[in-house]
């Protein structure tokens, strides 16, 4: 049963790679990368269960944090064309604080 779960996760990861390559817009591709990262985390947890090593779950948690930070950085870069934009500069004109 666990082996079948691992195979299904690998199949889902392949579908995410197809969406990454064929995505018509940037946000489709970013979503595909984020989904691929999530499936990778799940696969690492299932693989850790298969081989009986619980320390691989720590690696999966680290990868989850890196996936989240990378997604936010990519979206911020494509919105503002820079990563060093302060939050005070991101407000629209006419908004009050």
Secondary structure, DSSP 8 states (H G I E B T S, - for coil): -HHHHHHHHHHHHHHHHHHHHH-SSHHHHHHHHHHHHHHHHHHHHHHHHHHT-TTHHHHHHHHHHHHHHHHHHHHHHHHHS-S---GGGSS-TT---
